[in-house]
Amino acid sequence: MIKIDPRFVAAVRSAKSAPDLWVHLQNAIELEHSTIPPYITAMFSLKPGTNQSISNLIRSIVIQEMQHMAIACNILIAIGGQPKINEQGFIPEYPGPLPMNIGDLRVGIEAFSIPLVKTVFMAIEEPEHPIPVTTALVAEEEQFATIGEFYDAVKDQITKLGPAIFVNKTAPPQVLASDYFRPDVLFAITGPDDANRAIDIIKIQGEGTSADPFDNPGEPAHFYRFGEIAAGKTLKKTETGYSYDDPPIPFDSSGVFPLRPNCKIADYPDGSQAKIRIAQFAYSYSNMLNALHSVFNGSSDKLDAAIGLMYDLQTLAASLMMTPDPTKSGFNVGPSFEYVQLQGGM
Amino acid sequence: MSYLDSPRLHFNGWFQADVSTINNDVTAFDTGPSAGPPDPGWNPEGTGIFRLVDCAVTGGFLDGRPLSAGDDPAIGMTIENADERPPGKLVDLDPQQQMVSMIFGMQVRLVSSSLQTILRGEFKPAPFINLWQRQITGLRTDQKLGAMYQSVLERVTWSEEPESPLVRALREASQSRKLSIEFAVYGYGRDPKIPRYTMGRVAGTIGPSRSGEPDHFVMGRQMIAPGPLFGTPPGRVGTLQAKVAKDGRSITVDFGNSFQVETADSGLVDIGKVLFGVLTTNPDTVQKSVAESGIAIIGEVPYRNANWYTQTAGIETFDLSGNAAAAKYLLDCPLVVVSPSAAAASGYDVRLQESISGLYVRADQFVFRIDPGETQTVDFCATRFGAPLAGAGIALSNGGPFLAQLGGTPPDLSVPPSGVNVPPASGPPVVITTDSHGHAAFSLKANADGPTLNGDAWPRGYLAGQLYALGYQLEKQPVTYVSSTGNFVSILAYSRRHNPNNVPPTWYDDIQPLFAQYGKLYPIMSKYVVDLSDYASVVTRLSALSLAFSLPQSDPNHMPVTRDLGLADRQMILQWLATKGADGLPPLGTPRPAPAVATTQAETRATGVDLDPMQQAGKTAVILKYERLSGKGAK
């Protein structure tokens, strides 16, 4: 479970004005984004033609994380703030804690594996009170707030501050990207009701509700979708509750690029293919953040370029993941999510 | 004005051309049941990306003097590509014309040490030119050809108050938000085991641009190296261009693509003392040697100085202010690159000479992609000793038979069917005449039905479109003229719509035949992003595909990346992607019965040349075939 430092929740609850909330929505943007690098790395590491069901499941989660990031951006824009996406520090340091996190959950950049899903991805998405399926992690006795509590605090405070704080109610400057996202998921935030409804989407898609692990019929919340991958089976409702059951979700361990975990650009000598390609990936990822920054700061025409970069990243990841790692025999180079602004490597 | 004027900045570094090599082999386009696996080439999973890597401003020129480190804040800044969209793509015109590889969608930026973008411009898509055997030795798999790109940066924007006097001067000298850019590329590596894999060296220059001037060559002095096409000229100095300053007080020469390198990492080869000068007469032949009295020396080319090439990108300005003789002869005598005579006690051996009588004609843009029914303009410009040549006839001819020698594998190109209005191969040339500015335009028109052969809209069988070549020369070209045989206009005429009657397209009938080909030709995408040959995969990416197929060719994300699909077929694909059947997805249709035999004109590829396995196709194979067919060895 993501354990949020309770001081963040307290700070949200003490916000007296919209500008007091901006930093917290920026944190929410950064938190929603921070799950994408580990998830897409795992997804890209699955070799083509293998593990297709797993790849599809992760992709469906990644797309929703992008939606969540967009929702947080739109709420921030709606209450007069400006998302900051194009700067050093927007991407957390991997391996490390996710934004606002306390506790011992450290998230790295690694190739897909079942233990990675079980110990990291499910921990990221774990609800406060998971519905028993096949596994139940023991909650630790610690002082922390949950992501749900954080978002509940944001909802409460937005409701308290009322409709007056909503100054940018339309897209643009908000972003709907209706070619890519359903209008019932990504919609213009015009007031507290819309904001609350949008935040509920983030919560339910991530964790489900306390009564139902499905956020949509046939679509389990992220925690349970990762649970399906970990169990190798599909989540089903039973007469007594829920179980992971047929059809199977098979995992072929030979269908994964053997990536050295947590590669960094600086790990490789200048003039090596490894350095050229890892730096190229990081530069393109940074370009995508630059484009998204523009999209959420008034230049919605940059959305096409951002989408183009997302597709480019898949081909660059493939090139990278086929490159042997010169620092560790038997491994290939994995991506690094460093914010870089120059193309180098030679 | 151009990159050969002042002010200008020079840069040096690396480029990456991560081309996919599958489409180097024509037979890769065959998706019929009898098609074998395509020759993967040396980089089958290339992304097509062209980008600049570790490029920095290394020198400049301002107010009549060269600049080096410490002279201006611009020196040391980096030259970058886009920061909010993908880098450019490098694309062959066609598998049967791979010798005009073109950069699309590349943004170029000048970035300060504090990472501020000082200037930003869009590289107008351009092919390389002056391809020659520049590298002498090296790895067996190295691409030993060098070439140059010349184009303009368009829609240039500047930071508000650049600190650099050089940048400020460049901004003031430029018009129409345009800049002139040139760069030489060489030392390209094709061995996956070396750091240079898909990487090569680049040395370039950015200078001012004025409207009304050519985008892809300089209205200046043209020195064309004789010798075999793509080979090494006997004088060991490659084709170049030069420009006399408007005030006549200096001449600037681009040696950037003219000196050989031993290996990709060696620097320039020392061929002894090299001088630049002008003959005192205007001979009607290329001179092998010249007496002391027959030349006015302008200066020594300092190519052997350490860092000269890095700092200047090979561009040297010679002062003419104290050289009245040279200034006088320059007006109507040819420039020469010479070395002290190897055989005689005095005099010089001529390595390179300006075109006979200073005459020159160039098509500014010389690569065209044209849709059925479309008209495009080929702009020609004729000069004599760098000045516009008015009233000159330009003879246009059918270059098909020549292009066929470069065409790699069959199908045969030598007698292309009707499709565009290039003059017939058998008839007399078409003559157009230059205006008072030396310009002449040819309206290139494509048939409304596109190329057809006996009613077949795909005259090359499984390969869509048809290639044409428009040859050109001055009508009154001296018989002794040395021309650059590679200079002709290459045209890819797109086929008409795959489904011409606007029948609502279906997957099986219309889309799969096209997508299966591109899936095969761009495996990095079809394997890792979306399998274009698979309906189930395609329908998971409808929005992204609609975006990519609707982008202009100049956009880096244009699909297909090979840019060999005409507008009509792209519109058909977009129509299909936007159609929703009962299940909300584009219509599948019914499978076609398997064809008994693929209807194709292609033959089995047979090079008959001992090649490294990684060079079976691509430019090396093209050159070897050209040498075989033309009887002209490159060495």
Chai-1 contact restraints between the chains, C-beta under 6 A:
chainA,res_idxA,chainB,res_idxB,connection_type,confidence,min_distance_angstrom,max_distance_angstrom,comment,restraint_id
A,P48,B,K527,contact,1.0,0.0,6.0,A-B,restraint_1
A,P48,B,Y528,contact,1.0,0.0,6.0,A-B,restraint_2
A,D179,B,S543,contact,1.0,0.0,6.0,A-B,restraint_3
A,Y180,B,S543,contact,1.0,0.0,6.0,A-B,restraint_4
A,G271,B,P195,contact,1.0,0.0,6.0,A-B,restraint_5
A,S272,B,P195,contact,1.0,0.0,6.0,A-B,restraint_6
A,Q273,B,Y197,contact,1.0,0.0,6.0,A-B,restraint_7
A,N287,B,D83,contact,1.0,0.0,6.0,A-B,restraint_8
A,N287,B,E84,contact,1.0,0.0,6.0,A-B,restraint_9
A,N290,B,D83,contact,1.0,0.0,6.0,A-B,restraint_10
A,N290,B,E84,contact,1.0,0.0,6.0,A-B,restraint_11
A,A291,B,E84,contact,1.0,0.0,6.0,A-B,restraint_12
A,S294,B,E84,contact,1.0,0.0,6.0,A-B,restraint_13
A,K302,B,E84,contact,1.0,0.0,6.0,A-B,restraint_14
A,D304,B,L547,contact,1.0,0.0,6.0,A-B,restraint_15
A,A305,B,E84,contact,1.0,0.0,6.0,A-B,restraint_16
A,A305,B,R85,contact,1.0,0.0,6.0,A-B,restraint_17
A,G308,B,P86,contact,1.0,0.0,6.0,A-B,restraint_18
A,G308,B,N557,contact,1.0,0.0,6.0,A-B,restraint_19
A,L309,B,P86,contact,1.0,0.0,6.0,A-B,restraint_20
A,Y311,B,V529,contact,1.0,0.0,6.0,A-B,restraint_21
A,D312,B,P86,contact,1.0,0.0,6.0,A-B,restraint_22
A,Q314,B,Y528,contact,1.0,0.0,6.0,A-B,restraint_23
A,Q314,B,V529,contact,1.0,0.0,6.0,A-B,restraint_24
A,T315,B,T47,contact,1.0,0.0,6.0,A-B,restraint_25
A,T315,B,I524,contact,1.0,0.0,6.0,A-B,restraint_26
A,A318,B,I524,contact,1.0,0.0,6.0,A-B,restraint_27
A,A318,B,Y528,contact,1.0,0.0,6.0,A-B,restraint_28
A,Q341,B,L115,contact,1.0,0.0,6.0,A-B,restraint_29
A,L342,B,T78,contact,1.0,0.0,6.0,A-B,restraint_30
A,Q343,B,V53,contact,1.0,0.0,6.0,A-B,restraint_31
A,G344,B,D54,contact,1.0,0.0,6.0,A-B,restraint_32
A,M346,B,W14,contact,1.0,0.0,6.0,A-B,restraint_33
A,M346,B,V53,contact,1.0,0.0,6.0,A-B,restraint_34
A,M346,B,D54,contact,1.0,0.0,6.0,A-B,restraint_35
